[in-house]
Amino acid sequence: MTPADALPLTQWIIAQGLQGTHETKFLDGLCERLNEAGMPLLRVNICQPTLHPVIGGHLFIWRRDQPAAVE
């Protein structure tokens, strides 16, 4: 991926954040775009910490062989 290829991806990421896109939908779109850009992803895990006193965080998992990311 060249810097020129990264600009549209960066703009898409910012737009998704401003729109409040759900994390699983965001992860699906991000992984799809990275695969199209030549990054052969098989699996991606993202953990987001929370301020909840019992729940430490949310885990989001994307797998190439699955139809959508899961929470």
CHARMM-style PDB file with segment names, atoms N, HN, CA, C and O in Angstrom:
ATOM      1  N   MET     1       0.853  -1.171   0.000  1.00  0.00      PROA
ATOM      2  CA  MET     1       0.000   0.000   0.000  1.00  0.00      PROA
ATOM      3  C   MET     1       0.899   1.235   0.000  1.00  0.00      PROA
ATOM      4  O   MET     1       1.781   1.377   0.848  1.00  0.00      PROA
ATOM      5  N   THR     2       0.666   2.109  -0.948  1.00  0.00      PROA
ATOM      6  HN  THR     2      -0.050   1.993  -1.637  1.00  0.00      PROA
ATOM      7  CA  THR     2       1.441   3.339  -1.045  1.00  0.00      PROA
ATOM      8  C   THR     2       0.734   4.448  -0.262  1.00  0.00      PROA
ATOM      9  O   THR     2      -0.446   4.317   0.064  1.00  0.00      PROA
ATOM     10  N   PRO     3       1.445   5.539   0.042  1.00  0.00      PROA
ATOM     11  CA  PRO     3       0.773   6.667   0.702  1.00  0.00      PROA
ATOM     12  C   PRO     3      -0.432   7.182  -0.082  1.00  0.00      PROA
ATOM     13  O   PRO     3      -1.415   7.620   0.516  1.00  0.00      PROA
ATOM     14  N   ALA     4      -0.366   7.135  -1.401  1.00  0.00      PROA
ATOM     15  HN  ALA     4       0.433   6.779  -1.886  1.00  0.00      PROA
ATOM     16  CA  ALA     4      -1.503   7.573  -2.221  1.00  0.00      PROA
ATOM     17  C   ALA     4      -2.701   6.646  -2.035  1.00  0.00      PROA
ATOM     18  O   ALA     4      -3.845   7.096  -2.080  1.00  0.00      PROA
ATOM     19  N   ASP     5      -2.446   5.357  -1.826  1.00  0.00      PROA
ATOM     20  HN  ASP     5      -1.516   4.991  -1.789  1.00  0.00      PROA
ATOM     21  CA  ASP     5      -3.531   4.396  -1.583  1.00  0.00      PROA
ATOM     22  C   ASP     5      -4.136   4.594  -0.194  1.00  0.00      PROA
ATOM     23  O   ASP     5      -5.317   4.316   0.018  1.00  0.00      PROA
ATOM     24  N   ALA     6      -3.328   5.073   0.746  1.00  0.00      PROA
ATOM     25  HN  ALA     6      -2.369   5.299   0.574  1.00  0.00      PROA
ATOM     26  CA  ALA     6      -3.775   5.214   2.132  1.00  0.00      PROA
ATOM     27  C   ALA     6      -4.735   6.396   2.320  1.00  0.00      PROA
ATOM     28  O   ALA     6      -5.548   6.378   3.244  1.00  0.00      PROA
ATOM     29  N   LEU     7      -4.658   7.406   1.475  1.00  0.00      PROA
ATOM     30  HN  LEU     7      -3.997   7.421   0.724  1.00  0.00      PROA
ATOM     31  CA  LEU     7      -5.498   8.591   1.658  1.00  0.00      PROA
ATOM     32  C   LEU     7      -6.994   8.276   1.590  1.00  0.00      PROA
ATOM     33  O   LEU     7      -7.730   8.695   2.484  1.00  0.00      PROA
ATOM     34  N   PRO     8      -7.479   7.554   0.568  1.00  0.00      PROA
ATOM     35  CA  PRO     8      -8.913   7.241   0.563  1.00  0.00      PROA
ATOM     36  C   PRO     8      -9.330   6.387   1.763  1.00  0.00      PROA
ATOM     37  O   PRO     8     -10.427   6.556   2.295  1.00  0.00      PROA
ATOM     38  N   LEU     9      -8.463   5.477   2.187  1.00  0.00      PROA
ATOM     39  HN  LEU     9      -7.571   5.340   1.755  1.00  0.00      PROA
ATOM     40  CA  LEU     9      -8.763   4.647   3.351  1.00  0.00      PROA
ATOM     41  C   LEU     9      -8.840   5.503   4.615  1.00  0.00      PROA
ATOM     42  O   LEU     9      -9.733   5.319   5.442  1.00  0.00      PROA
ATOM     43  N   THR    10      -7.919   6.421   4.755  1.00  0.00      PROA
ATOM     44  HN  THR    10      -7.194   6.571   4.083  1.00  0.00      PROA
ATOM     45  CA  THR    10      -7.932   7.335   5.902  1.00  0.00      PROA
ATOM     46  C   THR    10      -9.202   8.180   5.916  1.00  0.00      PROA
ATOM     47  O   THR    10      -9.820   8.363   6.964  1.00  0.00      PROA
ATOM     48  N   GLN    11      -9.582   8.685   4.769  1.00  0.00      PROA
ATOM     49  HN  GLN    11      -9.079   8.536   3.918  1.00  0.00      PROA
ATOM     50  CA  GLN    11     -10.805   9.486   4.678  1.00  0.00      PROA
ATOM     51  C   GLN    11     -12.040   8.644   5.013  1.00  0.00      PROA
ATOM     52  O   GLN    11     -12.967   9.129   5.662  1.00  0.00      PROA
ATOM     53  N   TRP    12     -12.049   7.389   4.573  1.00  0.00      PROA
ATOM     54  HN  TRP    12     -11.296   6.995   4.046  1.00  0.00      PROA
ATOM     55  CA  TRP    12     -13.170   6.499   4.885  1.00  0.00      PROA
ATOM     56  C   TRP    12     -13.248   6.236   6.390  1.00  0.00      PROA
ATOM     57  O   TRP    12     -14.336   6.260   6.965  1.00  0.00      PROA
ATOM     58  N   ILE    13     -12.100   5.985   7.034  1.00  0.00      PROA
ATOM     59  HN  ILE    13     -11.216   5.965   6.567  1.00  0.00      PROA
ATOM     60  CA  ILE    13     -12.059   5.740   8.479  1.00  0.00      PROA
ATOM     61  C   ILE    13     -12.613   6.941   9.240  1.00  0.00      PROA
ATOM     62  O   ILE    13     -13.422   6.782  10.154  1.00  0.00      PROA
ATOM     63  N   ILE    14     -12.182   8.132   8.864  1.00  0.00      PROA
ATOM     64  HN  ILE    14     -11.525   8.261   8.121  1.00  0.00      PROA
ATOM     65  CA  ILE    14     -12.658   9.351   9.529  1.00  0.00      PROA
ATOM     66  C   ILE    14     -14.161   9.508   9.336  1.00  0.00      PROA
ATOM     67  O   ILE    14     -14.877   9.829  10.284  1.00  0.00      PROA
ATOM     68  N   ALA    15     -14.642   9.286   8.125  1.00  0.00      PROA
ATOM     69  HN  ALA    15     -14.061   9.025   7.354  1.00  0.00      PROA
ATOM     70  CA  ALA    15     -16.083   9.415   7.847  1.00  0.00      PROA
ATOM     71  C   ALA    15     -16.891   8.428   8.678  1.00  0.00      PROA
ATOM     72  O   ALA    15     -17.955   8.777   9.189  1.00  0.00      PROA
ATOM     73  N   GLN    16     -16.400   7.202   8.819  1.00  0.00      PROA
ATOM     74  HN  GLN    16     -15.536   6.918   8.404  1.00  0.00      PROA
ATOM     75  CA  GLN    16     -17.117   6.205   9.608  1.00  0.00      PROA
ATOM     76  C   GLN    16     -17.185   6.610  11.078  1.00  0.00      PROA
ATOM     77  O   GLN    16     -18.207   6.414  11.735  1.00  0.00      PROA
ATOM     78  N   GLY    17     -16.096   7.172  11.587  1.00  0.00      PROA
ATOM     79  HN  GLY    17     -15.266   7.331  11.053  1.00  0.00      PROA
ATOM     80  CA  GLY    17     -16.090   7.642  12.967  1.00  0.00      PROA
ATOM     81  C   GLY    17     -17.064   8.785  13.182  1.00  0.00      PROA
ATOM     82  O   GLY    17     -17.773   8.819  14.188  1.00  0.00      PROA
ATOM     83  N   LEU    18     -17.105   9.715  12.251  1.00  0.00      PROA
ATOM     84  HN  LEU    18     -16.529   9.688  11.434  1.00  0.00      PROA
ATOM     85  CA  LEU    18     -18.023  10.851  12.365  1.00  0.00      PROA
ATOM     86  C   LEU    18     -19.484  10.428  12.236  1.00  0.00      PROA
ATOM     87  O   LEU    18     -20.368  11.063  12.811  1.00  0.00      PROA
ATOM     88  N   GLN    19     -19.738   9.362  11.484  1.00  0.00      PROA
ATOM     89  HN  GLN    19     -19.020   8.847  11.017  1.00  0.00      PROA
ATOM     90  CA  GLN    19     -21.105   8.868  11.308  1.00  0.00      PROA
ATOM     91  C   GLN    19     -21.549   7.984  12.471  1.00  0.00      PROA
ATOM     92  O   GLN    19     -22.735   7.679  12.599  1.00  0.00      PROA
ATOM     93  N   GLY    20     -20.614   7.573  13.313  1.00  0.00      PROA
ATOM     94  HN  GLY    20     -19.651   7.821  13.209  1.00  0.00      PROA
ATOM     95  CA  GLY    20     -20.959   6.709  14.432  1.00  0.00      PROA
ATOM     96  C   GLY    20     -21.254   5.282  14.009  1.00  0.00      PROA
ATOM     97  O   GLY    20     -22.107   4.620  14.601  1.00  0.00      PROA
ATOM     98  N   THR    21     -20.563   4.808  13.000  1.00  0.00      PROA
ATOM     99  HN  THR    21     -19.870   5.346  12.519  1.00  0.00      PROA
ATOM    100  CA  THR    21     -20.759   3.445  12.492  1.00  0.00      PROA
ATOM    101  C   THR    21     -20.489   2.430  13.595  1.00  0.00      PROA
ATOM    102  O   THR    21     -19.517   2.558  14.339  1.00  0.00      PROA
ATOM    103  N   HSD    22     -21.356   1.414  13.697  1.00  0.00      PROA
ATOM    104  HN  HSD    22     -22.145   1.310  13.092  1.00  0.00      PROA
ATOM    105  CA  HSD    22     -21.171   0.355  14.696  1.00  0.00      PROA
ATOM    106  C   HSD    22     -19.836  -0.346  14.461  1.00  0.00      PROA
ATOM    107  O   HSD    22     -19.382  -0.472  13.324  1.00  0.00      PROA
ATOM    108  N   GLU    23     -19.227  -0.791  15.524  1.00  0.00      PROA
ATOM    109  HN  GLU    23     -19.596  -0.689  16.448  1.00  0.00      PROA
ATOM    110  CA  GLU    23     -17.884  -1.366  15.460  1.00  0.00      PROA
ATOM    111  C   GLU    23     -17.786  -2.561  14.521  1.00  0.00      PROA
ATOM    112  O   GLU    23     -16.818  -2.663  13.768  1.00  0.00      PROA
ATOM    113  N   THR    24     -18.757  -3.465  14.546  1.00  0.00      PROA
ATOM    114  HN  THR    24     -19.544  -3.382  15.158  1.00  0.00      PROA
ATOM    115  CA  THR    24     -18.665  -4.640  13.675  1.00  0.00      PROA
ATOM    116  C   THR    24     -18.797  -4.256  12.202  1.00  0.00      PROA
ATOM    117  O   THR    24     -18.112  -4.820  11.349  1.00  0.00      PROA
ATOM    118  N   LYS    25     -19.666  -3.309  11.905  1.00  0.00      PROA
ATOM    119  HN  LYS    25     -20.223  -2.850  12.597  1.00  0.00      PROA
ATOM    120  CA  LYS    25     -19.807  -2.847  10.517  1.00  0.00      PROA
ATOM    121  C   LYS    25     -18.526  -2.132  10.070  1.00  0.00      PROA
ATOM    122  O   LYS    25     -18.083  -2.293   8.933  1.00  0.00      PROA
ATOM    123  N   PHE    26     -17.939  -1.344  10.971  1.00  0.00      PROA
ATOM    124  HN  PHE    26     -18.299  -1.214  11.895  1.00  0.00      PROA
ATOM    125  CA  PHE    26     -16.677  -0.669  10.667  1.00  0.00      PROA
ATOM    126  C   PHE    26     -15.573  -1.681  10.393  1.00  0.00      PROA
ATOM    127  O   PHE    26     -14.832  -1.550   9.419  1.00  0.00      PROA
ATOM    128  N   LEU    27     -15.465  -2.695  11.257  1.00  0.00      PROA
ATOM    129  HN  LEU    27     -16.067  -2.801  12.048  1.00  0.00      PROA
ATOM    130  CA  LEU    27     -14.418  -3.698  11.094  1.00  0.00      PROA
ATOM    131  C   LEU    27     -14.593  -4.462   9.787  1.00  0.00      PROA
ATOM    132  O   LEU    27     -13.610  -4.741   9.101  1.00  0.00      PROA
ATOM    133  N   ASP    28     -15.838  -4.805   9.431  1.00  0.00      PROA
ATOM    134  HN  ASP    28     -16.637  -4.578   9.989  1.00  0.00      PROA
ATOM    135  CA  ASP    28     -16.094  -5.470   8.139  1.00  0.00      PROA
ATOM    136  C   ASP    28     -15.576  -4.611   6.982  1.00  0.00      PROA
ATOM    137  O   ASP    28     -14.860  -5.099   6.107  1.00  0.00      PROA
ATOM    138  N   GLY    29     -15.944  -3.340   6.990  1.00  0.00      PROA
ATOM    139  HN  GLY    29     -16.525  -2.944   7.701  1.00  0.00      PROA
ATOM    140  CA  GLY    29     -15.540  -2.445   5.908  1.00  0.00      PROA
ATOM    141  C   GLY    29     -14.041  -2.226   5.857  1.00  0.00      PROA
ATOM    142  O   GLY    29     -13.447  -2.195   4.779  1.00  0.00      PROA
ATOM    143  N   LEU    30     -13.428  -2.073   7.021  1.00  0.00      PROA
ATOM    144  HN  LEU    30     -13.910  -2.098   7.897  1.00  0.00      PROA
ATOM    145  CA  LEU    30     -11.979  -1.852   7.073  1.00  0.00      PROA
ATOM    146  C   LEU    30     -11.226  -3.058   6.533  1.00  0.00      PROA
ATOM    147  O   LEU    30     -10.327  -2.909   5.705  1.00  0.00      PROA
ATOM    148  N   CYS    31     -11.582  -4.243   6.993  1.00  0.00      PROA
ATOM    149  HN  CYS    31     -12.312  -4.364   7.665  1.00  0.00      PROA
ATOM    150  CA  CYS    31     -10.881  -5.447   6.547  1.00  0.00      PROA
ATOM    151  C   CYS    31     -11.099  -5.691   5.057  1.00  0.00      PROA
ATOM    152  O   CYS    31     -10.179  -6.120   4.359  1.00  0.00      PROA
ATOM    153  N   GLU    32     -12.292  -5.425   4.571  1.00  0.00      PROA
ATOM    154  HN  GLU    32     -13.039  -5.077   5.137  1.00  0.00      PROA
ATOM    155  CA  GLU    32     -12.569  -5.562   3.135  1.00  0.00      PROA
ATOM    156  C   GLU    32     -11.672  -4.625   2.334  1.00  0.00      PROA
ATOM    157  O   GLU    32     -11.093  -5.032   1.326  1.00  0.00      PROA
ATOM    158  N   ARG    33     -11.555  -3.391   2.769  1.00  0.00      PROA
ATOM    159  HN  ARG    33     -12.026  -3.061   3.587  1.00  0.00      PROA
ATOM    160  CA  ARG    33     -10.728  -2.416   2.048  1.00  0.00      PROA
ATOM    161  C   ARG    33      -9.244  -2.764   2.132  1.00  0.00      PROA
ATOM    162  O   ARG    33      -8.518  -2.592   1.153  1.00  0.00      PROA
ATOM    163  N   LEU    34      -8.782  -3.250   3.281  1.00  0.00      PROA
ATOM    164  HN  LEU    34      -9.372  -3.390   4.076  1.00  0.00      PROA
ATOM    165  CA  LEU    34      -7.377  -3.642   3.409  1.00  0.00      PROA
ATOM    166  C   LEU    34      -7.066  -4.847   2.529  1.00  0.00      PROA
ATOM    167  O   LEU    34      -5.995  -4.901   1.924  1.00  0.00      PROA
ATOM    168  N   ASN    35      -7.972  -5.811   2.445  1.00  0.00      PROA
ATOM    169  HN  ASN    35      -8.841  -5.767   2.937  1.00  0.00      PROA
ATOM    170  CA  ASN    35      -7.774  -6.954   1.547  1.00  0.00      PROA
ATOM    171  C   ASN    35      -7.698  -6.492   0.103  1.00  0.00      PROA
ATOM    172  O   ASN    35      -6.844  -6.951  -0.655  1.00  0.00      PROA
ATOM    173  N   GLU    36      -8.595  -5.579  -0.282  1.00  0.00      PROA
ATOM    174  HN  GLU    36      -9.289  -5.206   0.334  1.00  0.00      PROA
ATOM    175  CA  GLU    36      -8.588  -5.057  -1.654  1.00  0.00      PROA
ATOM    176  C   GLU    36      -7.306  -4.296  -1.965  1.00  0.00      PROA
ATOM    177  O   GLU    36      -6.867  -4.250  -3.114  1.00  0.00      PROA
ATOM    178  N   ALA    37      -6.701  -3.693  -0.924  1.00  0.00      PROA
ATOM    179  HN  ALA    37      -7.058  -3.730   0.010  1.00  0.00      PROA
ATOM    180  CA  ALA    37      -5.466  -2.931  -1.109  1.00  0.00      PROA
ATOM    181  C   ALA    37      -4.227  -3.825  -1.145  1.00  0.00      PROA
ATOM    182  O   ALA    37      -3.113  -3.339  -1.337  1.00  0.00      PROA
ATOM    183  N   GLY    38      -4.424  -5.136  -0.959  1.00  0.00      PROA
ATOM    184  HN  GLY    38      -5.329  -5.531  -0.803  1.00  0.00      PROA
ATOM    185  CA  GLY    38      -3.285  -6.048  -1.062  1.00  0.00      PROA
ATOM    186  C   GLY    38      -2.784  -6.613   0.258  1.00  0.00      PROA
ATOM    187  O   GLY    38      -1.771  -7.313   0.273  1.00  0.00      PROA
ATOM    188  N   MET    39      -3.457  -6.335   1.359  1.00  0.00      PROA
ATOM    189  HN  MET    39      -4.280  -5.767   1.347  1.00  0.00      PROA
ATOM    190  CA  MET    39      -3.082  -6.928   2.648  1.00  0.00      PROA
ATOM    191  C   MET    39      -3.895  -8.209   2.820  1.00  0.00      PROA
ATOM    192  O   MET    39      -5.105  -8.139   3.036  1.00  0.00      PROA
ATOM    193  N   PRO    40      -3.265  -9.364   2.731  1.00  0.00      PROA
ATOM    194  CA  PRO    40      -4.010 -10.623   2.802  1.00  0.00      PROA
ATOM    195  C   PRO    40      -4.358 -10.999   4.245  1.00  0.00      PROA
ATOM    196  O   PRO    40      -3.703 -11.848   4.849  1.00  0.00      PROA
ATOM    197  N   LEU    41      -5.387 -10.362   4.783  1.00  0.00      PROA
ATOM    198  HN  LEU    41      -5.919  -9.672   4.292  1.00  0.00      PROA
ATOM    199  CA  LEU    41      -5.782 -10.616   6.168  1.00  0.00      PROA
ATOM    200  C   LEU    41      -6.542 -11.934   6.276  1.00  0.00      PROA
ATOM    201  O   LEU    41      -7.372 -12.261   5.427  1.00  0.00      PROA
ATOM    202  N   LEU    42      -6.246 -12.681   7.330  1.00  0.00      PROA
ATOM    203  HN  LEU    42      -5.572 -12.415   8.019  1.00  0.00      PROA
ATOM    204  CA  LEU    42      -6.991 -13.896   7.638  1.00  0.00      PROA
ATOM    205  C   LEU    42      -7.909 -13.682   8.831  1.00  0.00      PROA
ATOM    206  O   LEU    42      -9.036 -14.177   8.865  1.00  0.00      PROA
ATOM    207  N   ARG    43      -7.399 -12.924   9.827  1.00  0.00      PROA
ATOM    208  HN  ARG    43      -6.483 -12.523   9.800  1.00  0.00      PROA
ATOM    209  CA  ARG    43      -8.142 -12.729  11.073  1.00  0.00      PROA
ATOM    210  C   ARG    43      -7.695 -11.404  11.697  1.00  0.00      PROA
ATOM    211  O   ARG    43      -6.514 -11.058  11.670  1.00  0.00      PROA
ATOM    212  N   VAL    44      -8.665 -10.668  12.262  1.00  0.00      PROA
ATOM    213  HN  VAL    44      -9.625 -10.949  12.284  1.00  0.00      PROA
ATOM    214  CA  VAL    44      -8.372  -9.411  12.956  1.00  0.00      PROA
ATOM    215  C   VAL    44      -9.171  -9.387  14.253  1.00  0.00      PROA
ATOM    216  O   VAL    44     -10.378  -9.632  14.246  1.00  0.00      PROA
ATOM    217  N   ASN    45      -8.510  -9.096  15.356  1.00  0.00      PROA
ATOM    218  HN  ASN    45      -7.530  -8.897  15.362  1.00  0.00      PROA
ATOM    219  CA  ASN    45      -9.160  -8.936  16.656  1.00  0.00      PROA
ATOM    220  C   ASN    45      -8.904  -7.513  17.141  1.00  0.00      PROA
ATOM    221  O   ASN    45      -7.774  -7.028  17.094  1.00  0.00      PROA
ATOM    222  N   ILE    46      -9.953  -6.853  17.605  1.00  0.00      PROA
ATOM    223  HN  ILE    46     -10.871  -7.247  17.644  1.00  0.00      PROA
ATOM    224  CA  ILE    46      -9.824  -5.513  18.175  1.00  0.00      PROA
ATOM    225  C   ILE    46     -10.514  -5.516  19.525  1.00  0.00      PROA
ATOM    226  O   ILE    46     -11.673  -5.914  19.636  1.00  0.00      PROA
ATOM    227  N   CYS    47      -9.806  -5.074  20.544  1.00  0.00      PROA
ATOM    228  HN  CYS    47      -8.864  -4.750  20.454  1.00  0.00      PROA
ATOM    229  CA  CYS    47     -10.389  -4.977  21.878  1.00  0.00      PROA
ATOM    230  C   CYS    47     -10.489  -3.510  22.255  1.00  0.00      PROA
ATOM    231  O   CYS    47      -9.523  -2.756  22.136  1.00  0.00      PROA
ATOM    232  N   GLN    48     -11.671  -3.116  22.710  1.00  0.00      PROA
ATOM    233  HN  GLN    48     -12.456  -3.728  22.807  1.00  0.00      PROA
ATOM    234  CA  GLN    48     -11.928  -1.732  23.090  1.00  0.00      PROA
ATOM    235  C   GLN    48     -12.234  -1.695  24.585  1.00  0.00      PROA
ATOM    236  O   GLN    48     -13.199  -2.320  25.026  1.00  0.00      PROA
ATOM    237  N   PRO    49     -11.428  -0.973  25.377  1.00  0.00      PROA
ATOM    238  CA  PRO    49     -11.708  -0.904  26.819  1.00  0.00      PROA
ATOM    239  C   PRO    49     -12.995  -0.135  27.111  1.00  0.00      PROA
ATOM    240  O   PRO    49     -13.420   0.711  26.324  1.00  0.00      PROA
ATOM    241  N   THR    50     -13.603  -0.441  28.248  1.00  0.00      PROA
ATOM    242  HN  THR    50     -13.258  -1.128  28.887  1.00  0.00      PROA
ATOM    243  CA  THR    50     -14.818   0.255  28.663  1.00  0.00      PROA
ATOM    244  C   THR    50     -14.611   0.868  30.044  1.00  0.00      PROA
ATOM    245  O   THR    50     -13.626   0.571  30.720  1.00  0.00      PROA
ATOM    246  N   LEU    51     -15.532   1.713  30.454  1.00  0.00      PROA
ATOM    247  HN  LEU    51     -16.332   1.954  29.905  1.00  0.00      PROA
ATOM    248  CA  LEU    51     -15.496   2.307  31.787  1.00  0.00      PROA
ATOM    249  C   LEU    51     -16.410   1.564  32.758  1.00  0.00      PROA
ATOM    250  O   LEU    51     -16.639   2.025  33.876  1.00  0.00      PROA
ATOM    251  N   HSD    52     -16.926   0.426  32.336  1.00  0.00      PROA
ATOM    252  HN  HSD    52     -16.740   0.051  31.428  1.00  0.00      PROA
ATOM    253  CA  HSD    52     -17.821  -0.373  33.168  1.00  0.00      PROA
ATOM    254  C   HSD    52     -17.021  -0.999  34.324  1.00  0.00      PROA
ATOM    255  O   HSD    52     -15.902  -1.467  34.112  1.00  0.00      PROA
ATOM    256  N   PRO    53     -17.581  -1.013  35.539  1.00  0.00      PROA
ATOM    257  CA  PRO    53     -16.823  -1.541  36.685  1.00  0.00      PROA
ATOM    258  C   PRO    53     -16.597  -3.053  36.652  1.00  0.00      PROA
ATOM    259  O   PRO    53     -15.699  -3.550  37.333  1.00  0.00      PROA
ATOM    260  N   VAL    54     -17.395  -3.799  35.873  1.00  0.00      PROA
ATOM    261  HN  VAL    54     -18.124  -3.396  35.320  1.00  0.00      PROA
ATOM    262  CA  VAL    54     -17.251  -5.258  35.822  1.00  0.00      PROA
ATOM    263  C   VAL    54     -16.711  -5.726  34.475  1.00  0.00      PROA
ATOM    264  O   VAL    54     -15.865  -6.618  34.411  1.00  0.00      PROA
ATOM    265  N   ILE    55     -17.206  -5.117  33.401  1.00  0.00      PROA
ATOM    266  HN  ILE    55     -17.893  -4.392  33.453  1.00  0.00      PROA
ATOM    267  CA  ILE    55     -16.791  -5.516  32.051  1.00  0.00      PROA
ATOM    268  C   ILE    55     -15.556  -4.709  31.668  1.00  0.00      PROA
ATOM    269  O   ILE    55     -15.592  -3.479  31.639  1.00  0.00      PROA
ATOM    270  N   GLY    56     -14.475  -5.402  31.377  1.00  0.00      PROA
ATOM    271  HN  GLY    56     -14.445  -6.401  31.401  1.00  0.00      PROA
ATOM    272  CA  GLY    56     -13.216  -4.725  31.073  1.00  0.00      PROA
ATOM    273  C   GLY    56     -13.115  -4.185  29.664  1.00  0.00      PROA
ATOM    274  O   GLY    56     -12.376  -3.232  29.416  1.00  0.00      PROA
ATOM    275  N   GLY    57     -13.854  -4.785  28.727  1.00  0.00      PROA
ATOM    276  HN  GLY    57     -14.454  -5.559  28.928  1.00  0.00      PROA
ATOM    277  CA  GLY    57     -13.752  -4.321  27.353  1.00  0.00      PROA
ATOM    278  C   GLY    57     -14.657  -5.109  26.429  1.00  0.00      PROA
ATOM    279  O   GLY    57     -15.318  -6.063  26.838  1.00  0.00      PROA
ATOM    280  N   HSD    58     -14.673  -4.690  25.170  1.00  0.00      PROA
ATOM    281  HN  HSD    58     -14.136  -3.915  24.838  1.00  0.00      PROA
ATOM    282  CA  HSD    58     -15.442  -5.371  24.129  1.00  0.00      PROA
ATOM    283  C   HSD    58     -14.446  -5.900  23.110  1.00  0.00      PROA
ATOM    284  O   HSD    58     -13.523  -5.193  22.704  1.00  0.00      PROA
ATOM    285  N   LEU    59     -14.638  -7.143  22.700  1.00  0.00      PROA
ATOM    286  HN  LEU    59     -15.388  -7.717  23.029  1.00  0.00      PROA
ATOM    287  CA  LEU    59     -13.779  -7.760  21.698  1.00  0.00      PROA
ATOM    288  C   LEU    59     -14.565  -7.905  20.403  1.00  0.00      PROA
ATOM    289  O   LEU    59     -15.698  -8.386  20.407  1.00  0.00      PROA
ATOM    290  N   PHE    60     -13.962  -7.488  19.302  1.00  0.00      PROA
ATOM    291  HN  PHE    60     -13.042  -7.097  19.298  1.00  0.00      PROA
ATOM    292  CA  PHE    60     -14.564  -7.604  17.981  1.00  0.00      PROA
ATOM    293  C   PHE    60     -13.632  -8.466  17.138  1.00  0.00      PROA
ATOM    294  O   PHE    60     -12.425  -8.229  17.085  1.00  0.00      PROA
ATOM    295  N   ILE    61     -14.213  -9.478  16.475  1.00  0.00      PROA
ATOM    296  HN  ILE    61     -15.193  -9.671  16.517  1.00  0.00      PROA
ATOM    297  CA  ILE    61     -13.415 -10.435  15.712  1.00  0.00      PROA
ATOM    298  C   ILE    61     -13.912 -10.480  14.274  1.00  0.00      PROA
ATOM    299  O   ILE    61     -15.107 -10.626  14.016  1.00  0.00      PROA
ATOM    300  N   TRP    62     -12.969 -10.353  13.344  1.00  0.00      PROA
ATOM    301  HN  TRP    62     -11.999 -10.235  13.553  1.00  0.00      PROA
ATOM    302  CA  TRP    62     -13.271 -10.498  11.921  1.00  0.00      PROA
ATOM    303  C   TRP    62     -12.429 -11.665  11.403  1.00  0.00      PROA
ATOM    304  O   TRP    62     -11.239 -11.770  11.701  1.00  0.00      PROA
ATOM    305  N   ARG    63     -13.068 -12.538  10.622  1.00  0.00      PROA
ATOM    306  HN  ARG    63     -14.034 -12.453  10.379  1.00  0.00      PROA
ATOM    307  CA  ARG    63     -12.363 -13.649   9.976  1.00  0.00      PROA
ATOM    308  C   ARG    63     -12.755 -13.675   8.510  1.00  0.00      PROA
ATOM    309  O   ARG    63     -13.919 -13.481   8.160  1.00  0.00      PROA
ATOM    310  N   ARG    64     -11.782 -13.913   7.671  1.00  0.00      PROA
ATOM    311  HN  ARG    64     -10.836 -14.071   7.955  1.00  0.00      PROA
ATOM    312  CA  ARG    64     -12.052 -13.903   6.236  1.00  0.00      PROA
ATOM    313  C   ARG    64     -13.102 -14.943   5.845  1.00  0.00      PROA
ATOM    314  O   ARG    64     -13.885 -14.703   4.926  1.00  0.00      PROA
ATOM    315  N   ASP    65     -13.134 -16.081   6.518  1.00  0.00      PROA
ATOM    316  HN  ASP    65     -12.498 -16.276   7.264  1.00  0.00      PROA
ATOM    317  CA  ASP    65     -14.064 -17.141   6.148  1.00  0.00      PROA
ATOM    318  C   ASP    65     -15.446 -17.003   6.800  1.00  0.00      PROA
ATOM    319  O   ASP    65     -16.283 -17.893   6.649  1.00  0.00      PROA
ATOM    320  N   GLN    66     -15.693 -15.919   7.510  1.00  0.00      PROA
ATOM    321  HN  GLN    66     -15.012 -15.197   7.633  1.00  0.00      PROA
ATOM    322  CA  GLN    66     -16.983 -15.666   8.143  1.00  0.00      PROA
ATOM    323  C   GLN    66     -17.713 -14.546   7.403  1.00  0.00      PROA
ATOM    324  O   GLN    66     -17.065 -13.666   6.837  1.00  0.00      PROA
ATOM    325  N   PRO    67     -19.051 -14.561   7.393  1.00  0.00      PROA
ATOM    326  CA  PRO    67     -19.784 -13.546   6.632  1.00  0.00      PROA
ATOM    327  C   PRO    67     -19.706 -12.138   7.221  1.00  0.00      PROA
ATOM    328  O   PRO    67     -19.851 -11.159   6.489  1.00  0.00      PROA
ATOM    329  N   ALA    68     -19.476 -12.020   8.543  1.00  0.00      PROA
ATOM    330  HN  ALA    68     -19.358 -12.816   9.137  1.00  0.00      PROA
ATOM    331  CA  ALA    68     -19.432 -10.693   9.163  1.00  0.00      PROA
ATOM    332  C   ALA    68     -18.657 -10.765  10.463  1.00  0.00      PROA
ATOM    333  O   ALA    68     -18.510 -11.839  11.048  1.00  0.00      PROA
ATOM    334  N   ALA    69     -18.162  -9.624  10.916  1.00  0.00      PROA
ATOM    335  HN  ALA    69     -18.281  -8.753  10.441  1.00  0.00      PROA
ATOM    336  CA  ALA    69     -17.468  -9.540  12.199  1.00  0.00      PROA
ATOM    337  C   ALA    69     -18.457  -9.797  13.329  1.00  0.00      PROA
ATOM    338  O   ALA    69     -19.655  -9.548  13.192  1.00  0.00      PROA
ATOM    339  N   VAL    70     -17.941 -10.294  14.441  1.00  0.00      PROA
ATOM    340  HN  VAL    70     -16.968 -10.496  14.552  1.00  0.00      PROA
ATOM    341  CA  VAL    70     -18.785 -10.570  15.608  1.00  0.00      PROA
ATOM    342  C   VAL    70     -18.256  -9.814  16.815  1.00  0.00      PROA
ATOM    343  O   VAL    70     -17.076  -9.472  16.894  1.00  0.00      PROA
ATOM    344  N   GLU    71     -19.161  -9.563  17.750  1.00  0.00      PROA
ATOM    345  HN  GLU    71     -20.120  -9.840  17.685  1.00  0.00      PROA
ATOM    346  CA  GLU    71     -18.806  -8.842  18.973  1.00  0.00      PROA
ATOM    347  C   GLU    71     -18.655  -9.842  20.094  1.00  0.00      PROA
ATOM    348  OT1 GLU    71     -18.356  -9.460  21.225  1.00  0.00      PROA
TER     349      GLU     71
END
